[in-house]
Protein backbone atom coordinates (compact mmCIF):
# COMPACT_ATOMS: atom_id res chain seq x y z
CA UNK A 1 0.00 0.00 0.00
CA UNK A 2 1.37 3.39 -1.00
CA UNK A 3 0.35 6.80 0.35
CA UNK A 4 0.49 10.41 -0.65
CA UNK A 5 0.61 13.23 1.87
CA UNK A 6 -1.69 16.22 1.59
CA UNK A 7 -1.87 19.38 3.67
CA UNK A 8 -5.23 19.63 5.38
CA UNK A 9 -7.87 22.24 4.66
CA UNK A 10 -11.48 22.76 5.64
CA UNK A 11 -12.36 20.08 3.08
CA UNK A 12 -10.34 17.54 5.10
CA UNK A 13 -12.49 17.85 8.23
CA UNK A 14 -15.01 15.06 7.37
CA UNK A 15 -12.10 12.64 6.90
CA UNK A 16 -10.54 13.70 10.21
CA UNK A 17 -13.92 13.28 11.94
CA UNK A 18 -14.06 9.76 10.50
CA UNK A 19 -10.59 9.05 11.91
CA UNK A 20 -11.80 10.16 15.34
CA UNK A 21 -14.53 7.55 15.11
CA UNK A 22 -12.21 4.79 13.87
CA UNK A 23 -9.39 5.51 16.33
CA UNK A 24 -11.17 6.63 19.50
CA UNK A 25 -14.82 5.72 18.90
CA UNK A 26 -15.64 9.41 19.35
CA UNK A 27 -18.28 11.25 17.36
CA UNK A 28 -16.93 14.71 16.53
CA UNK A 29 -18.76 17.17 14.29
CA UNK A 30 -17.03 18.98 11.46
CA UNK A 31 -18.32 22.22 12.99
CA UNK A 32 -16.42 21.53 16.21
CA UNK A 33 -13.31 20.59 14.26
CA UNK A 34 -13.53 23.79 12.23
CA UNK A 35 -13.53 25.85 15.45
CA UNK A 36 -10.46 23.97 16.67
CA UNK A 37 -8.46 23.83 13.43
CA UNK A 38 -9.18 27.35 12.21
CA UNK A 39 -6.42 29.29 13.96
CA UNK A 40 -6.25 32.15 11.45
CA UNK A 41 -6.40 34.66 14.32
CA UNK A 42 -2.90 33.55 15.33
CA UNK A 43 -1.45 33.93 11.84
CA UNK A 44 -1.59 30.41 10.37
CA UNK A 45 -4.24 27.72 10.04
CA UNK A 46 -4.66 24.08 9.00
CA UNK A 47 -1.02 23.23 9.62
CA UNK A 48 -1.10 19.47 9.30
CA UNK A 49 -1.10 16.57 6.84
CA UNK A 50 -3.20 13.53 6.09
CA UNK A 51 -2.03 10.29 4.48
CA UNK A 52 -4.21 9.07 1.59
CA UNK A 53 -3.78 5.54 0.26
CA UNK A 54 -4.09 4.49 -3.39
CA UNK A 55 -7.78 3.69 -2.80
CA UNK A 56 -8.36 7.32 -1.72
CA UNK A 57 -8.88 6.32 1.91
CA UNK A 58 -7.49 8.64 4.60
CA UNK A 59 -5.30 6.49 6.83
CA UNK A 60 -3.68 8.92 9.27
CA UNK A 61 -3.40 12.52 10.38
CA UNK A 62 -0.75 14.60 12.10
CA UNK A 63 -0.94 18.32 12.69
CA UNK A 64 -0.36 21.23 15.02
CA UNK A 65 -2.30 24.26 16.25
CA UNK A 66 -0.51 27.63 15.88
CA UNK A 67 -0.53 29.96 18.90
CA UNK A 68 1.34 32.94 20.30
CA UNK A 69 3.92 32.13 22.97
CA UNK A 70 5.87 34.40 25.28
CA UNK A 71 9.46 33.26 25.75
CA UNK A 72 11.39 35.38 28.25
CA UNK A 73 9.46 38.46 27.16
CA UNK A 74 9.60 37.81 23.40
CA UNK A 75 6.34 36.83 21.67
CA UNK A 76 6.85 34.15 19.01
CA UNK A 77 4.59 32.05 16.83
CA UNK A 78 4.65 28.49 18.15
CA UNK A 79 2.33 25.52 17.70
CA UNK A 80 0.87 22.71 19.76
CA UNK A 81 0.92 19.13 18.55
CA UNK A 82 -2.47 17.45 18.79
CA UNK A 83 -4.95 14.96 17.36
CA UNK A 84 -2.35 12.41 16.23
CA UNK A 85 -4.37 9.58 14.65
CA UNK A 86 -3.69 6.48 12.58
CA UNK A 87 -6.55 4.26 11.44
CA UNK A 88 -6.48 0.63 12.70
CA UNK A 89 -5.83 -0.82 9.24
CA UNK A 90 -3.02 1.65 8.49
CA UNK A 91 -0.78 1.17 11.51
CA UNK A 92 2.85 -0.02 11.61
CA UNK A 93 3.59 1.77 8.35
CA UNK A 94 5.56 4.73 9.75
CA UNK A 95 2.76 7.14 8.81
CA UNK A 96 3.01 9.00 12.14
CA UNK A 97 6.71 9.77 11.57
CA UNK A 98 6.32 10.66 7.89
CA UNK A 99 3.38 13.01 8.49
CA UNK A 100 5.13 14.70 11.42
CA UNK A 101 8.21 15.39 9.30
CA UNK A 102 6.05 16.83 6.52
CA UNK A 103 4.41 19.09 9.08
CA UNK A 104 7.71 20.22 10.61
CA UNK A 105 9.08 21.06 7.16
CA UNK A 106 6.01 23.25 6.62
CA UNK A 107 6.49 24.95 9.99
CA UNK A 108 10.03 25.89 9.07
CA UNK A 109 8.71 27.62 5.95
CA UNK A 110 6.11 29.46 8.07
CA UNK A 111 8.73 30.70 10.57
CA UNK A 112 7.12 28.89 13.50
CA UNK A 113 9.64 28.79 16.34
CA UNK A 114 8.83 25.40 17.87
CA UNK A 115 6.24 22.73 18.52
CA UNK A 116 5.17 21.76 22.02
CA UNK A 117 2.94 19.00 23.26
CA UNK A 118 1.90 16.60 25.96
CA UNK A 119 1.99 13.14 24.33
CA UNK A 120 0.35 10.13 25.92
CA UNK A 121 2.21 6.91 26.62
CA UNK A 122 1.28 5.44 23.23
CA UNK A 123 2.76 8.26 21.15
CA UNK A 124 5.62 9.25 23.48
CA UNK A 125 8.16 6.73 22.07
CA UNK A 126 7.59 8.03 18.53
CA UNK A 127 8.12 11.66 19.54
CA UNK A 128 11.20 10.82 21.59
CA UNK A 129 13.02 8.32 19.39
CA UNK A 130 11.95 9.18 15.86
CA UNK A 131 11.21 12.91 15.93
CA UNK A 132 13.97 14.20 18.20
CA UNK A 133 11.68 15.82 20.76
CA UNK A 134 13.22 17.08 24.01
CA UNK A 135 11.33 16.62 27.28
CA UNK A 136 11.34 18.75 30.41
CA UNK A 137 9.50 16.90 33.18
CA UNK A 138 5.81 16.18 33.62
CA UNK A 139 2.65 18.17 34.14
CA UNK A 140 1.42 17.83 37.72
CA UNK A 141 -2.16 16.73 38.42
CA UNK A 142 -3.92 17.90 41.59
CA UNK A 143 -7.19 16.11 42.32
CA UNK A 144 -9.35 17.90 44.92
CA UNK A 145 -12.50 16.30 46.34
CA UNK A 146 -15.55 18.45 47.01
CA UNK A 147 -18.47 17.94 49.38
CA UNK A 148 -21.22 18.02 46.76
CA UNK A 149 -24.41 16.09 47.45
CA UNK A 150 -25.42 15.48 43.82
CA UNK A 151 -22.45 15.59 41.41
CA UNK A 152 -24.35 16.81 38.37
CA UNK A 153 -21.11 17.76 36.62
CA UNK A 154 -19.87 14.19 36.56
CA UNK A 155 -23.34 12.73 35.90
CA UNK A 156 -23.95 14.99 32.89
CA UNK A 157 -20.54 14.02 31.49
CA UNK A 158 -21.58 10.37 31.51
CA UNK A 159 -25.10 10.86 30.20
CA UNK A 160 -25.18 13.19 27.18
CA UNK A 161 -28.99 13.53 27.30
CA UNK A 162 -28.55 15.52 30.53
CA UNK A 163 -25.85 17.81 29.17
CA UNK A 164 -28.08 20.62 27.91
CA UNK A 165 -30.06 20.79 31.14
CA UNK A 166 -26.89 20.81 33.23
CA UNK A 167 -25.27 23.46 31.03
CA UNK A 168 -28.27 25.76 31.35
CA UNK A 169 -28.24 25.31 35.13
CA UNK A 170 -24.53 26.15 35.38
CA UNK A 171 -24.91 29.20 33.18
CA UNK A 172 -27.64 30.50 35.49
CA UNK A 173 -25.53 29.79 38.58
CA UNK A 174 -22.45 31.50 37.11
CA UNK A 175 -24.28 34.42 35.51
CA UNK A 176 -23.32 37.01 38.14
CA UNK A 177 -19.66 35.88 38.08
CA UNK A 178 -19.02 35.68 34.33
CA UNK A 179 -16.76 38.28 32.69
CA UNK A 180 -15.65 39.04 29.16
CA UNK A 181 -11.92 38.79 29.86
CA UNK A 182 -9.55 37.80 32.65
CA UNK A 183 -5.89 38.57 33.31
CA UNK A 184 -3.95 35.31 33.31
CA UNK A 185 -0.97 36.71 31.44
CA UNK A 186 1.40 37.42 34.33
CA UNK A 187 4.05 34.90 33.32
CA UNK A 188 7.36 35.56 31.60
CA UNK A 189 7.33 32.40 29.48
CA UNK A 190 4.10 30.69 28.43
CA UNK A 191 1.13 30.97 26.12
CA UNK A 192 0.13 34.56 25.46
CA UNK A 193 -3.28 34.88 27.15
CA UNK A 194 -4.71 37.83 25.25
CA UNK A 195 -8.16 38.48 23.73
CA UNK A 196 -7.35 36.26 20.73
CA UNK A 197 -6.50 33.40 23.10
CA UNK A 198 -9.71 33.73 25.12
CA UNK A 199 -11.92 34.05 22.04
CA UNK A 200 -10.38 30.88 20.59
CA UNK A 201 -10.82 28.88 23.79
CA UNK A 202 -14.40 30.04 24.38
CA UNK A 203 -15.40 29.34 20.77
CA UNK A 204 -14.35 25.70 21.05
CA UNK A 205 -16.63 24.67 23.92
CA UNK A 206 -19.93 25.73 25.44
CA UNK A 207 -18.64 24.41 28.77
CA UNK A 208 -15.78 26.91 29.10
CA UNK A 209 -16.24 30.07 31.19
CA UNK A 210 -14.34 33.15 32.27
CA UNK A 211 -15.33 34.06 35.83
CA UNK A 212 -14.36 36.45 38.58
CA UNK A 213 -15.21 35.09 42.00
CA UNK A 214 -14.17 36.23 45.48
CA UNK A 215 -11.58 38.51 43.86
CA UNK A 216 -9.94 35.73 41.79
CA UNK A 217 -10.19 35.37 38.02
CA UNK A 218 -10.47 31.91 36.47
CA UNK A 219 -10.90 30.17 33.17
CA UNK A 220 -12.77 26.93 33.86
CA UNK A 221 -14.35 24.04 32.04
CA UNK A 222 -17.11 21.79 33.39
CA UNK A 223 -16.25 18.62 31.50
CA UNK A 224 -15.83 15.95 32.87
CA UNK A 225 -15.10 17.56 36.27
CA UNK A 226 -14.53 21.13 37.38
CA UNK A 227 -11.36 21.82 35.40
CA UNK A 228 -9.37 24.87 36.53
CA UNK A 229 -7.61 26.03 33.37
CA UNK A 230 -5.72 28.78 35.17
CA UNK A 231 -6.19 31.56 37.74
CA UNK A 232 -5.05 35.15 38.03
CA UNK A 233 -1.88 35.61 40.05
CA UNK A 234 -2.23 36.19 43.78
CA UNK A 235 -0.03 36.46 46.86
CA UNK A 236 0.58 33.44 49.08
CA UNK A 237 -1.23 35.27 51.90
CA UNK A 238 -4.41 34.83 49.83
CA UNK A 239 -4.09 31.06 49.48
CA UNK A 240 -6.85 30.25 51.97
CA UNK A 241 -9.18 32.67 50.21
CA UNK A 242 -8.28 31.02 46.90
CA UNK A 243 -9.23 27.59 48.26
CA UNK A 244 -12.58 28.96 49.39
CA UNK A 245 -13.15 30.41 45.92
CA UNK A 246 -12.44 26.99 44.35
CA UNK A 247 -14.87 25.35 46.78
CA UNK A 248 -17.53 27.89 45.83
CA UNK A 249 -16.92 27.20 42.14
CA UNK A 250 -17.35 23.47 42.81
CA UNK A 251 -20.65 24.19 44.59
CA UNK A 252 -21.90 26.40 41.75
CA UNK A 253 -21.01 23.79 39.14
CA UNK A 254 -22.11 20.74 41.20
CA UNK A 255 -18.69 19.14 40.77
CA UNK A 256 -17.57 16.29 43.00
CA UNK A 257 -13.97 16.68 41.81
CA UNK A 258 -11.80 19.66 40.93
CA UNK A 259 -8.79 19.10 38.66
CA UNK A 260 -5.84 21.48 38.52
CA UNK A 261 -3.00 20.56 36.16
CA UNK A 262 0.16 22.61 35.70
CA UNK A 263 3.92 22.39 35.29
CA UNK A 264 6.27 22.56 38.25
CA UNK A 265 7.62 25.93 37.10
CA UNK A 266 4.13 27.46 37.14
CA UNK A 267 3.85 30.07 39.92
CA UNK A 268 0.88 28.28 41.53
CA UNK A 269 2.60 24.90 41.91
CA UNK A 270 4.55 25.70 45.09
CA UNK A 271 1.39 26.92 46.82
CA UNK A 272 -0.64 23.86 45.85
CA UNK A 273 2.03 21.31 46.73
CA UNK A 274 2.31 22.80 50.23
CA UNK A 275 -1.14 21.42 50.99
CA UNK A 276 -2.22 18.95 48.31
CA UNK A 277 -0.66 15.85 46.78
CA UNK A 278 0.11 15.77 43.08
CA UNK A 279 0.95 13.03 40.62
CA UNK A 280 2.83 13.04 37.35
CA UNK A 281 0.52 13.61 34.40
CA UNK A 282 1.59 13.99 30.76
CA UNK A 283 5.21 14.73 29.77
CA UNK A 284 6.12 18.22 28.52
CA UNK A 285 7.92 18.08 25.19
CA UNK A 286 9.25 20.30 22.41
CA UNK A 287 10.38 19.98 18.83
CA UNK A 288 12.92 22.78 18.92
CA UNK A 289 13.15 24.60 15.58
CA UNK A 290 14.75 27.67 17.15
CA UNK A 291 17.72 26.71 19.30
CA UNK A 292 18.13 30.03 21.13
CA UNK A 293 15.04 29.79 23.36
CA UNK A 294 14.95 28.66 27.00
CA UNK A 295 12.44 25.84 26.69
CA UNK A 296 12.82 24.67 30.28
CA UNK A 297 11.46 28.02 31.52
CA UNK A 298 8.11 27.80 29.69
CA UNK A 299 5.25 27.28 32.15
CA UNK A 300 2.00 25.52 31.31
CA UNK A 301 -1.40 24.93 32.86
CA UNK A 302 -4.49 22.95 31.89
CA UNK A 303 -5.93 25.72 29.69
CA UNK A 304 -2.94 25.24 27.39
CA UNK A 305 -4.04 21.73 26.36
CA UNK A 306 -5.63 21.57 22.92
CA UNK A 307 -8.44 19.56 24.54
CA UNK A 308 -9.42 22.44 26.86
C-alpha positions, 0 to 999 in steps of 0.5 A: 500500500502506497500513500500520498501526503496532503496538507489539510484544509477545511475540506479535510475535516469530514475525513478527520472526523471519521478518523476520530470515530475509527481511532477513539470511537468518538463522534466529533462534528465537522463544525467543532473541528472547524472551530479547533483547526481554524487558527487564522487569528494567530497567523496560520491555520490548517497546519497538518497533513493527512495520508491518503492511500491508493484507494483514496482512503485517509489512513492517518493525520498529524498536525499542530495548532498555531498559537502565540507564545511568550518566551522570556518576554519575546512573543513568538509564533509556536504551535501545539501538537495534537490529534495524532491519529492512525486508522487501525488498518493503516498502523505499523507503516511509519505514517506518524513519523512521515506526516510529522516530518512533513508538518515540521518542514512546513512549519520551518517555511512558516517561521514557526519557532517550535512545537510543544505538546503533551503526548500520551504513553502510546505516542511518546516513544515516537516523539522521543526516538523518531522525531527528536523531541526534548522533554522537560519533566511532567505536568502535575495533576492535583485532584481535589475532592468536594463535598457536593451532594449530587455531582451533576457535573460528573453525571452529565458528562456520563449521560449526554442527554442531561448535558443541555439541562446541566449546562443551562443550570450552570450558566444561570448559577455562574451568571453574576460571576461571568466576565468578558476577559480575565488577566492570566498573562502574568508569566514571563514564558508561556502561552500569550493569554490575550483576547485572541487566546480567550476568544479561541478557547471560548469558541471551542466549547460551550462548557468553558467560562471566564469568571471572577469570583471572590476577587480571583479570576479563572478560566474553567471548564465543566467537562468531565469535572470542574477543570481549573484552566488557570487563575489570576496571580495572587499572593501566598497570603491569599491562598486560603481565600483562593481555596474557598473560591475553588470550593464555591466554584465546585458548589456552583457547578455541582462538581464532586472533583476539581482538577488542577493541572500545571507544570512545576515551574508554574507560579501556583505549583509551590502553593498547591504542593504545600497542601495537596498531593500531586501526581505526574501527568503527561510529559512536557515536550518540544520539537525545537526549531529555534535553538536560542530559546529557553524551553525549560522556563516555559510554564504551562497549565491545563488551559494550554491543552488543545483539549481544553 
